[in-house]
Amino acid sequence: MSFRKKLLLIFALTVVLCVVVISVSVLSTMRNSFERANDDRANAVAAQFRSEFQRRGDEVARKVEAAAVSESVQRIALEINRGPSDSGGYVSEARSLADQQHLDFLELVDRQGAILSSAQWQAKFGYPEPAIPSAIGSAGAFLKREELPSGSTLGLFAVRAVRVGEQPLYVIGGERLDQGFLSTLDIPAGTRVLLYQNLNANWNPKSLLDLNGPAAGADKFAPLVDQLRRSAQEARSVIHWSADSADAESFHAMPLNGPNQQLMGVLLVGSSRRPLVELQRQVVSAAMLVGGAGILVAVLASLWFAARITRPVVSLAEAARRVAAGDLYAKVEVESSDELGELASAFNRMTEDLLQQKERTLQAERVAAWRELARRLAHELKNPLFPLQVTVENLVRAKEKAPEMFEEVFREGTSTLLAEVNNLKTIIGRFSEFARMPQPQRKPTQLNEVMRSVLRVFQAQLREKSQIMVHTELEPDLPMISADPDLLHRALSNLVLNAIDALPQGGEITVRTQSAGDRVELSVSDTGSGLTQEECARLFTPYYTTKEHGTGLGLAIVQSVVSDHGGKISVESTKDSGTTFRIELPREAR
Amino acid sequence: MRRIAFLLLAAASLLGTARGETRPRYGGTLRVILQSAPNSLEIPANAGPVEYWDSVRMLALIADNLVTMDALGRPQSQLALAWQTELNGKRWQLTLRHGVKFHDGSAASAVTVAQILGALHTDWSVHGAGDSLTIESETAMPSLLAELALPRNAILKRNASAAPVGTGPFRVTDFQPGKLLKLAANEESWAGRPFLDTIEVELGRSLRDQAIALELGKTDLTETLPLPPAPNGGTQRIRTSLPVELMALVFPANSRAQDVRVREALALAVDRKPIQQVLLKGAGEPTAGILPNWMTGYSAVFPVQANLQRAKVVLADSRQPALTMSYDPRDPQAQLVAERIALNARDAGITLRVSLSGAADVSLVRIVLPSSDPATSLREAARELGLPQPAVHGNSVDDLYPAERSLVEGHSVIPLFHLPVASSAGARLRNWQPGRSGGWNLSEVWLEADSR
């Protein structure tokens, strides 16, 4: 990743992080405020419920008191104090009293706690009223589970004792605590109240009531009610009604306990989370808008800053790439005096130093080449010149001291002089030929044919040296290449000649050709004495030779031809095992 | 001197009493109110107890049977003066009362009676000749006289307008179905002219309306629940019959209570005593048998005490479906009794819900035991309860007990109470001696003259 991209990313991340932190902070504050408002509303409804509960309890107590002082109850109390009476006459009394007092429940209970008359379940006479022992003496109202023929329900009850003799008669009456009770509450908008009648040991969805009766989707409340039943403490939960979180409601569950602190019911005050969720969505939208704009500004700003900051660095990198490619004239413009400016100046000094060093090296190499050329020329020319000098001196000496032998010495001397002159001409020709290396004239060329032509040239020489065996492994379908067959012929002739020279005691020469993708390969191997690693390294240097009478130009010519064809040559050699020259040539001209 | 004065005072009070009780008065109209509102003067099929008793009481004014049964289950002569049986009860020969006429003046001959009975019993061969009536059957009929005494075998024919014509003490003068029945004294009744000139029967009035009308003196005779007499006497006289009805729980064939252990547990769970004392106001007798003790004398062998512990033991390991129980909504006492039984069942661990909707798993029913003859009542009860007909051939304990035991031991029926029927008479009614089996016997009644 480029420095500019990194810089851009850092700018963008910083802006996004700031927006996220601010948004989360705002959302958290908002949520806390909403929860506090919810709690306030729930507490207000709970307080109202308790107030209504108290008022209704007082009303129930008043009605039960009125029933207790009624003439019929006083008569029954008197009769049960007179002795055993016909309890069959009381069966309907409780219902009449309940109708008179507008009570949902009313029972007359004797001192043993047995029901004498029940308004809500007339058939229950004689059965014990379980609330009597604990409710006696209770001045106010209390919650009680009431059994009915149709099932259990929850009621707000009060009890009064009628004492007209030794045996008290208890009047216990009450009203249902159900949806009718809930409908009397003044519930704020966006809030609803549910009542769970804790009548069974297990969760019963039909016991959860709202204003219209059994609440819809009651099973969603089971975990909340169970939590409260386990802990007997207030509990809170969010009920999700659909995938849309705006449909969810926050519920605050409060226990409603009976006289012995047993859980009789649960009041659930719920608030819609739609206002909160919609506000959250607005905040998130605004945050995204601000964040997006911030990111855009950050991108533009970072582009400007990055361009301003990274321009010297980019120029420096470009100049470095040029230097690496060999352009030592690359320069970096120094625009500032800071660290980047110092870096650019140092770079420019470095390139200047490199350029001077290169020029010094080239000059030294040229001098060395001239010296080598002069040494070779001197060496090459010195050998024929010495016989020439000796022959001429013999001729002079023979003319002066033995004229009679001069004729004979002259013939022999002229013969020697001609031979040495020819030798000089040959040396000069080779130097001339190396200097005149032409550019390849390319045409479709079959490398196998060129190789076979070369081998035919050396056929007679090889035949004389019968101890040399030539093996050819030419790929039959070797593709044509674009090359100059004459230059290739000269190069391959040098390789074969070197191989023959490397086998003075005989051996084997192996010639191979093969295709390799978009190239063709050719190798010439001999089983001679091989070369050292140092010899291999200097083998293609002009005028370097390992032969006693070599010019050192053969392999230089081969490398020149191969290079001019876009190929490359390599040598592998192991001492006392032989040498292999490997040439790779492209099929198409480059 | 003091002794003479005491004797004179006692004689004077005896004379006064005798004059008030022994001087019947002819004439007057007896006003009667009934609950049911029948559209015909016949015993309706599947009649409830109220409809049954109302129909029987109206029929008894119009028509006679060949014989009647007294409270001890003994046959009493009515249209038939004598009878004898042959061929081990397969043939009965009855001698009819001579000179009896229907209300239309036609003779109630043996031939006419044979036609009427033959139409009612197609499995009988009934022949009449002179005053002799012969009834034959391929099977023995040991209880034929009790059968002939049943209200459904009243000798009754129809006139051209389909009005009932009998030989009873009163004849129909006006019948407005469901509203009113007017009867006039049969001047030529074989038992002698009744004291009353007419009887007006108002139909379709509730027990409450009847009680108010009686209290206000607007009627002379009503039905009522079998209550103990008011402490202050009041203006009413309540006559209560022997227990002639059976209240029982019946499991229909499609009941979910197929496990006999559930039915037995329910039978053990029902605490009859509180129901009898409180809901039935002390009337009736708790029972676990079909026939009342006054018929058989052995009803104590069927235990009636509740045994919750035993019920729970019986119920253990049994399949306990939630059951529903229905009752006759026309019966004013049935709902509370049903709810009490459901409470008792809950104590034993049986879920029993009282409901009038849908097919019930158990029904609280009240049936009439129509005859004082035990064998006949047992057969009629089995038929009404949907039980197989018992194999009973006589009225001995050896005959009755095994048959009754076989009917109840599978707990397909759980007998609960034997109940009486009761009637209230106004202050004008004199010489009213209702039958102990539920009949009214108004032919001997006369009305005290209106003092106003």
Interface residues (C-beta under 8 A of the other chain):
Chain A: D86 S87 G88 G89 V91 W121 Q122 A123 K124 F125 G126 Y127 P149
Chain B: P274 Q277 V278 L279 L280 K281 G282 L336 V337 A338 E339 R340 A342 L343 R353 V354
